[in-house]
Amino acid sequence: MTNDLIIQLKYVLANQATKTVKLRELESLVDGSTEYDGFFDVVRHLEQEGLLQPIKSQGFNNFGLAYAYRIQKQSLSKHLHEQIRSKQLSVHSLINLSCYFEQAEEVWKQDQEYINKLHSYLMEKGIPDKEAFSPERSYELVGNEKWIDESGGRAFLDRIGVYSFLRIVPAAEPLMFAVNPYEMNSREHLHLIVENKSTYAALATCLANSPYTTLIFGSGKGFLSSIINLEQQLNLPDHVHRLYYFGDLDREGITIWDKLNQRRSASPALAFYRALLMKDFTYGKQYQKQNKHAEDRFVSHFLPNEQSKIRQMLDEGGYYPQEALKTDELCDIWRHSWKD
C-alpha cells in the first residue's frame, strides 16, 4: 500500500497546477483504510527524496508534518527522466520511449510490463514478415488476444512508435455473400468475388443457375480482412475452394485483386474482363496510383494482345467500370463460362 500511495502522490504533485500543496490536500487523497502512520511514512519519504520541501512559516502538526509544502517539480521529473534514458539504452531499437518524458510517472510504471514483453518479442522474432489479425498478434505479444483492440494495447503501441511495424490487420468483419444451395454438396466449390454492389445485385439473380457456391460482395477493399473466414462461415473447412475475382478494370481494382491474391490464391475472372475489353473504355481516374508489380501480375493471366490493350488503356488514363456489363450480359457470361 505504501508504494502505491507514493506513486499516487507523485502523480498528483507532478500534475499540480500550483507550486505548493497543503497537508490537508495530501490527506484527502488517502482512503479511510490507511493508518496515519502509513501516511506519515509516505510524506517523510517524499521529503527525503527532496520532492516536498516544508514551508516552516506555516507550522507543523503534532506528528511533525508541515501544514504546507513547496513542490520541487524539477526533482519529481529528474528521477523519472533518468529511468527513461537508462531504459531506452537497453530496449530494442524500434521502441521509442521519448513519449514518457511528457507522461506521468504512473503511466511509465504501468507500461513497464508491456515494454518488457514487446522488447522480448522483437529480440526473439524480429519485425513480423506477415500480416496478422489484431487478436492473433495481440496474443503473440502479451498472451491476451483482446489486449490490442479492447485493453489499451493499440494506444500503447502507437505511443512508443511500434504499431506500424507489427503488420496488424484489424479483426475481420463477417464476410458478405449469397449462397447457391444447389452447390453446397459439391466437393469443389467455386466463389466469385465482385467489387461493387450493383454487379453483386445483378449476379445474385442468376447465382442458382451457375456452378458457383457463393457470390461474395467485395465492397471495394472491405472484404480483404474477412476473406479468411470463408470456409468457416460456410462450415466447409475440408473442401476444395477456388476463388475468382471481378472488379473494375482500373488501377485500383487491379491493386485490390493483387492484395487478395497475396493473402490467398485468387484468379481474375477472365470471362468478365474479356467481355469488358470488347467495349470502349471510359476516360478518368487518372488520380489512381500505379502499382506496376500488381499490374504485371494481373495482366500475366491474359493473352498477349489482351495484355497490350489493358496496358495501353491504363496508360491513356482509361478504365472499365463493372457496370459496363448489363445484368443479362453478366448472367449469360456466368452461365456459359464457369471458369477460365
N, C-alpha and C positions, 0 to 999 in steps of 0.2 A: 504493500500500500504506500510506503514511504517513497519509493522510486516513482510510482505512478503520480503521486502528488507533486513531486519535484518537477516532473515533465509537464504536468498540468500548469503549475505556477510559472514555469519558464515560458510556456506558450502564451499565457496571459500577459506576462511582463513584456515579452518581445513585441506584442501587438498593442500594448497600452499606448493611447494617444498622448497622455501626459508624461512628464519626466519624473513624477513622484507617484507613490501609491500609499494609501493609508492602511494601517494594520487591520482595521475592521473590513476593508475590501478584501484582503487576503483571507481573513477568517470566513467571510461569506462564501468563499469558493470551496470550503471543506464541508463534506456532508456530516450528518449527525453521528455517524458510526465511528468517526475518527476521534481518538482521545487527544486532549490538548497537548499532552507530552509529545505525541507524534507530530502535531502541527509545529510545535516549538522546535523540534529537531530539524524539520524541513527548512524553517525560516533561518535558523542558525547555519544550516548548510549553505543556503544561498548567500548569507552574509560572508561566510568564509571563502566562498568562490569569488567574492567581490562583485556579485551581481546585485546585491542590495546594500546600500550604504545608509545607516541610521541617521536620521535628522535629529540631532541631540536636542535642539531647541524645542522640539515637540514633546519631549519627555518619554518616559518608559513605563511599562505596566509592571505589575508585581513579579512577573516572570523574567523581566529584564529585556523584553522585546520593545523596540521603539514603536511609538504610535504612528510614525510616518517614516518612509524610506525614499531615498533617491534611487532611481532605476539606472543602473550602469549598462545601457544598451550595447555599448561597444564591447563590453566584456561578455554580454549574453551571446553575441554573434561570433565573437572571436573563436571560442572553443568549437562551435559548430562548424565554422569555416575550415578550421584545421582538420576536423574529422573528414569533411567532404574532400578536401585536397588530398589527404592521405589515401582515402578510399579510391579516388579517381586513378591513382597510380597503380592500383592492384587489380582493377577490373578489366574486362575485355575492352578493346579499343573502341568498339561501336557504342558502348554505353557512355552517355554524356550526362554527368552529374551536375553540370553547372546550374540547372534549374533550381537546385536545392539551396543555393545562396539566397534565393528570394522566398523560400518556403519556411514555414515554422519548423522548429526542431521536431515537433510531434510528427509531422509528415515524413521527415527524414528517418526517424526511428521506425515508423510504421512500414516504410518501404524497404527496410534492410533485408527482410526475408526474401522479397521478390528480386531485389538487386542481386543477391547471392545466387538465387536459383537461375536467373537469367544468365549470369556470368558462367555458371557451371554448364548450362546448356550450350552456350556459344563456344566455350572452350572445348567441350567434348564433341559437338556435332557440327559446329560452324554455322554459317548462314544457310538456311534451307535452300535446296535447289529445286524444290517442287512446291506448288501451291497446296494449301490445306485449309479446310473449313475451320472457322474460328473455334468450335468446340474441340476439334482434334488437336489443333496447335496449342490451345489452352491447356489441354491435358498433358501434352508433351512438356510444356514449360513448367507448370506448377502442380500437376496432378489433380486439377479441378477443371472439368470441361466447361463450367459456367463462368469461370473467372474473367475471361476477356469481355464477354457480352453482358454479364449481369453483376459482376463484383468488382468493377473498377479497373480491370486489367487493361482495357483499351486506353484509358486515361493515363495509366502508369507508363505503358509502352510509348505513348505519344510524348509524355513528359521527358523521358530520357532519350528520345530520338531514335528508337529502335523499331517501331511498328512497321514502317515501310520496308524494312529489310526482311521481315519474317514471312512474307508472301502469304498473308492471311486473306482468305476469301470469306465474306460474311456467310453466316449459316443459311443454307439453302431454303427458299420458299418451296411449297409444293409445286410440282410440275403440272402444267395445264394441258390436258389432251382429251380428245374424243376417242372412244374405243369401238372397234369393229367386232361385234360379238361372234361373227362367223369365223374369225381367225384365232380366237382365244385358245383353241385346242391344237393349234399347229406347233411343231417343234422349232420351226424357224419363224421369227417374227420380223416384219419389216415396219419401219417407223419413218414417217415423213415429217420433218420439221419445217414450218413455214414462218417467215419473219413477221408478216403483217396480218392484222385482224380480218381485213376484207378477204384476203386469199384463204385464210383459215375458214371463214364462214362459207365461202364458195365451195371449197373442197369437202367440207363437212357434209354437204348434201349428197355426196356420192361416195363417201367413205365405205359404206356397206357393199358397194359394187366393185371395190378394189381389193387387191390381195394384201393390203396393209393392215396391220393390227391396230396401229394408232395414227392419229393425226395430231401433231404437237404444235401448240401455239408458242412461237418463239418470243413474241412481244419485244422485238428488237434484240437487245442483248440479254433480256430478262431471264431467259431460260438457262443461261450458261452455268449458273451456280447450282441449278436444280436438276440438270440432265442426269446427274449421277444417281438420282432417285428413281429412274425409270423402272428398272426391274423390280425394285422394292414396292413401288406403288402398284404395279401390275400383279405383284405376287407371283412372278415367273423368274426367279433368280437363276434356275438351272437350264433355261432355254437359250437358244441362239438368237441374238438380236442384231439386226443390221440397220444402221441409221443413214438416212438420206436428208440432205438439206436443200431448201429452195428459198432464196432471199432475193432482194432487189439486186440486179446486176449492176452494182456500183462499187466504189472502193470500200464503203462502209459495210455493205453486205458481204463482200469478199473477206474482209477482216473478221466479221462475225463467224463465217464458216471456218476460217483458219483457227480461231480461238477454240471453237468447238472441236475441230479435228485434233488439236493438241491435247485436249482433255480425254477424248475418246474417239476412235476412228469413225469418220462420217464421210460419205461420198457426196459430191454435188449431184443433185437430181438432174442429170443431163438432159433428159427429155423435155423438161420445162424450160431450161435455159436455152436449148436449141430452138424451141418454139419462139422465145423472145428474139433470138438472133435473126429470125425470119422477118422481123418487123423493123420499122425505122426507130432508131433510138431518139431519146429526148436530150436536149442540152440543159445543163445545170449541175449543181452540186460541186462546183469547182473548189469549194471550200474544204471538201473532204481530203484528209491526208492520205498520201500514197504509202502503202506498205508493200514495197517491192517484193520482198520474200513471200508474203502471203499471196500476192498476185501470181508469182511464178508457180507456187504450189497449186493454186486454183486452176490456172489455165492448162497445167500439165495433164489434166483429166480430159481435155478436149482434143479434137483433131487439129492438125497444123493450120488449116485455113480458118478454123474457128478461133484458135489462139490469136491469130493475126487480127481478126475482126474485133475481138474483145480488147486487145491492147490498143488498137487504133481508136476505138470508141472512147476508151478511158483517156487516152492522150488528148483527144479533141474536147474533153470536158463533157462527154455524153454519159448517159446511163439508161437502163431499162427498169422501170418500176414493175413489181409483180403484177400490178393492176392492169398492165398492158394486155394480159391474158384474161379474157372474159370467163364467166362461170362455165359455159358449155365447152369452151376450149380446154380449160383446166381439167374438167371431168373426163373429157374424151382422151386427153393425154394420159391421165391416171389409169383409165380402164385398159388402154391398149399398150401401155409401156410400163410394166411393173418395176423394172429395174434397168440400169444402164450397163 
